[in-house]
């Protein structure tokens, strides 16, 4: 009789396991890394992705978000993604150019007229060429989220024309292109990892260039007196996966992750743009002197020759740059 009871109990347990997907197979665990702190553009994408993927997979996928450079700077995060010790990253475009020079084309100065044009190009076939190219460096490019149009701040003087930039020590990303942009403008570009509040506060650097959300979230209005709405580069984030990890996934898993990351990116782009007017007003209220109408023609003239530089000499890079320049005329 005891054997019958035990057998019956085992059958009930087995039936329960069969009906419970979570019990049948362990949840997929994803590590997602960003260099910025909560509330930042990268983090908004990461947190939205976590929320959506855990909901859509009904708990079959869980995401751990590592923020505030807890796993290193962006170059170090990219190296970890290559090795599959981290599966996903929301990364600024600049640091990619040491892995794949084709990424330089999207950081070309004064390339995009507005947000709609940037979305059309980056969500279309030309953007896909960039994402596909990253596979040769061990990354699966999923989509583009948004850092935004970059603007100059400094603590020395108002900047209205390109000549006013001369001699300013400006922090730039670890990017050959961004360094070349500011050299062409006559500044002293200084590559430096994030964050940079202390360096600005102590005068190690005179200024920096970033989208409006950075001025707000990192409170640069406390330590930078002047801002110029140069909008000199539209800066996307590239949302990438480890290619080694990606190739182990089933097609349905890949599609779920890709679609969810894109939805999170679109959500973040809209969120970022909706807040920019209020951010600008707040920065002025906090005491920043803002140049709303700089002499953009003077800035454009200074950087016009960059397309012929060695940075873009590789044939496939030059070819894509020409395509995008033609598409954005």
BELHUMO-V591920 format. One record per backbone hydrogen bond with DSSP energy under -0.5 kcal/mol. NH is the residue of the N-H (numbers start at 0). CO is the residue of the C=O. E is the energy in kcal/mol with one decimal. If there is no record, write none. Layout:
[[NH & CO & E] [NH & CO & E]]
This chain:
[[4 & 0 & -2.0] [5 & 1 & -2.6] [6 & 2 & -2.5] [7 & 3 & -2.4] [8 & 4 & -2.4] [9 & 5 & -2.4] [10 & 6 & -1.9] [11 & 7 & -1.9] [12 & 8 & -2.3] [13 & 9 & -2.5] [14 & 10 & -2.1] [15 & 11 & -2.1] [16 & 12 & -2.2] [17 & 13 & -2.1] [18 & 14 & -1.4] [19 & 15 & -0.5] [19 & 16 & -1.2] [20 & 18 & -0.6] [22 & 19 & -0.7] [23 & 19 & -1.9] [24 & 20 & -1.9] [27 & 59 & -3.1] [29 & 27 & -0.5] [29 & 61 & -2.7] [31 & 29 & -0.5] [31 & 63 & -2.6] [32 & 87 & -2.3] [33 & 65 & -2.7] [39 & 36 & -1.9] [43 & 39 & -2.1] [44 & 40 & -1.6] [45 & 41 & -2.5] [46 & 42 & -3.2] [47 & 43 & -2.0] [48 & 44 & -2.8] [49 & 45 & -2.4] [50 & 46 & -2.3] [51 & 47 & -2.7] [52 & 48 & -3.0] [53 & 49 & -1.9] [54 & 50 & -1.4] [55 & 51 & -3.1] [56 & 52 & -2.1] [57 & 54 & -0.9] [58 & 53 & -2.1] [59 & 56 & -1.6] [61 & 27 & -3.2] [63 & 29 & -3.0] [64 & 62 & -0.6] [65 & 31 & -3.2] [65 & 63 & -0.6] [66 & 64 & -0.6] [67 & 35 & -3.5] [68 & 33 & -1.0] [69 & 66 & -1.5] [71 & 68 & -1.5] [76 & 72 & -2.4] [77 & 73 & -2.4] [78 & 74 & -1.9] [79 & 75 & -1.8] [80 & 76 & -2.1] [81 & 77 & -2.3] [82 & 78 & -1.4] [83 & 79 & -0.5] [83 & 80 & -1.0] [84 & 79 & -2.1] [85 & 79 & -1.3] [86 & 30 & -1.2] [87 & 30 & -2.3] [88 & 239 & -2.2] [89 & 32 & -1.4] [90 & 88 & -0.6] [90 & 237 & -2.0] [92 & 235 & -1.4] [95 & 92 & -1.4] [96 & 93 & -1.9] [97 & 94 & -0.9] [98 & 95 & -2.3] [99 & 95 & -2.7] [102 & 99 & -1.7] [103 & 100 & -1.6] [104 & 101 & -1.4] [105 & 102 & -1.2] [106 & 102 & -0.5] [106 & 103 & -1.1] [107 & 104 & -1.1] [109 & 231 & -3.0] [110 & 107 & -1.1] [117 & 113 & -1.9] [118 & 114 & -2.6] [119 & 115 & -2.4] [120 & 116 & -2.1] [121 & 117 & -2.8] [122 & 118 & -2.5] [123 & 120 & -0.7] [126 & 120 & -1.6] [127 & 123 & -2.0] [128 & 124 & -1.5] [129 & 125 & -1.1] [130 & 126 & -2.0] [131 & 127 & -2.7] [132 & 128 & -2.0] [133 & 129 & -1.4] [134 & 131 & -1.6] [135 & 132 & -1.7] [136 & 133 & -1.7] [137 & 134 & -1.5] [138 & 133 & -1.9] [139 & 240 & -3.0] [140 & 130 & -1.0] [140 & 138 & -0.7] [141 & 238 & -2.6] [142 & 238 & -1.1] [144 & 236 & -1.9] [146 & 234 & -2.1] [147 & 234 & -2.4] [149 & 232 & -2.9] [150 & 209 & -2.0] [151 & 227 & -1.4] [152 & 207 & -2.8] [153 & 225 & -2.1] [154 & 205 & -1.5] [159 & 157 & -0.5] [163 & 160 & -1.6] [164 & 161 & -1.6] [165 & 162 & -0.9] [166 & 185 & -2.6] [167 & 164 & -2.4] [169 & 167 & -1.0] [169 & 187 & -0.9] [170 & 206 & -2.6] [171 & 189 & -1.7] [174 & 172 & -2.6] [178 & 174 & -2.1] [179 & 175 & -1.9] [180 & 176 & -2.4] [181 & 177 & -1.6] [182 & 178 & -1.8] [183 & 179 & -2.4] [184 & 180 & -1.2] [185 & 182 & -1.3] [186 & 181 & -2.4] [187 & 167 & -3.6] [188 & 186 & -0.7] [189 & 169 & -3.2] [190 & 188 & -0.5] [191 & 171 & -1.9] [199 & 195 & -2.2] [200 & 196 & -2.8] [201 & 197 & -2.4] [202 & 199 & -0.8] [203 & 198 & -1.8] [204 & 198 & -1.2] [205 & 168 & -2.1] [206 & 168 & -1.8] [207 & 152 & -1.6] [208 & 170 & -0.5] [209 & 150 & -2.0] [213 & 210 & -1.1] [214 & 210 & -1.0] [215 & 211 & -1.6] [216 & 212 & -3.0] [217 & 213 & -2.2] [218 & 215 & -1.0] [219 & 214 & -1.3] [220 & 214 & -0.8] [221 & 218 & -1.7] [222 & 219 & -1.4] [223 & 219 & -1.7] [225 & 153 & -2.4] [226 & 288 & -2.6] [227 & 151 & -3.2] [228 & 290 & -2.3] [229 & 227 & -2.5] [231 & 149 & -1.1] [234 & 147 & -2.4] [234 & 232 & -0.7] [235 & 233 & -0.7] [236 & 144 & -1.9] [237 & 90 & -3.3] [238 & 142 & -2.6] [238 & 236 & -0.6] [239 & 88 & -2.2] [239 & 237 & -0.8] [240 & 139 & -2.2] [241 & 86 & -2.1] [242 & 137 & -2.1] [245 & 241 & -3.0] [246 & 242 & -2.3] [247 & 244 & -1.8] [248 & 245 & -1.6] [253 & 249 & -2.6] [254 & 250 & -2.4] [255 & 251 & -2.1] [256 & 252 & -2.4] [257 & 253 & -2.8] [258 & 254 & -2.6] [259 & 255 & -2.2] [260 & 256 & -2.4] [261 & 257 & -2.1] [262 & 258 & -2.3] [263 & 259 & -2.2] [264 & 260 & -2.2] [265 & 261 & -2.6] [266 & 262 & -2.1] [267 & 263 & -2.1] [268 & 264 & -2.6] [269 & 265 & -2.0] [270 & 266 & -2.2] [271 & 267 & -2.7] [272 & 268 & -2.3] [273 & 269 & -2.6] [274 & 270 & -1.0] [275 & 271 & -0.5] [275 & 272 & -0.9] [278 & 274 & -2.1] [279 & 275 & -2.5] [280 & 276 & -2.1] [281 & 277 & -2.3] [282 & 278 & -2.5] [283 & 279 & -1.9] [284 & 280 & -2.2] [285 & 281 & -2.1] [286 & 283 & -1.4] [287 & 282 & -2.1] [288 & 224 & -3.1] [289 & 287 & -0.7] [290 & 226 & -2.9] [290 & 288 & -0.5] [291 & 289 & -0.9] [294 & 159 & -3.1] [295 & 293 & -1.9] [297 & 294 & -0.7] [298 & 294 & -1.3] [299 & 295 & -2.9] [300 & 296 & -2.3] [301 & 297 & -1.4] [302 & 298 & -1.3] [303 & 299 & -0.7] [303 & 300 & -0.6] [305 & 302 & -1.8] [306 & 303 & -0.6] [307 & 304 & -1.5] [308 & 305 & -2.0] [311 & 308 & -1.8] [312 & 309 & -1.9] [316 & 313 & -0.8] [317 & 313 & -2.7] [318 & 314 & -2.6] [319 & 315 & -1.8] [320 & 316 & -2.4] [321 & 317 & -2.4] [322 & 318 & -1.9] [323 & 319 & -2.5] [324 & 320 & -2.8] [325 & 321 & -2.3] [326 & 322 & -2.1] [327 & 323 & -1.4] [328 & 325 & -1.0]]
